[in-house]
Amino acid sequence: MMTPWTLGFLLGGIVVAVVAVLLVTILAVAWRIESLASTALRVAGQIETGTQPIWALGTANSMVEDIVRTVRSIDRRVTTIADSLEGGGT
């Protein structure tokens, strides 16, 4: 026969064991979350590095527009010179 004290200690031990298992489970999940967060940060850094050229496209487009304007200006001048040479030679 169990005394109330024995029953209380047994139930208390079961409660402590369940709480301990829950705490260990929570710690394991927390460590897993930390590991996944670390991986996510590393991948985010790689993504940032990989997308830097995309952000530079605005600068590249601006430079190309400047080059196109310069080439068109040169083309107009060369055409003007060629026209005057053709017209002056006849």
Secondary structure, DSSP 8 states (H G I E B T S, - for coil): ---HHHHHHHHHHHHHHHHHHHHHHHHHHHHHHHHHHHHHHHHHHHHHHHHHHHHTHHHHHHHHHHHHHHHHHHHHHHHHHHHHHHHHH-
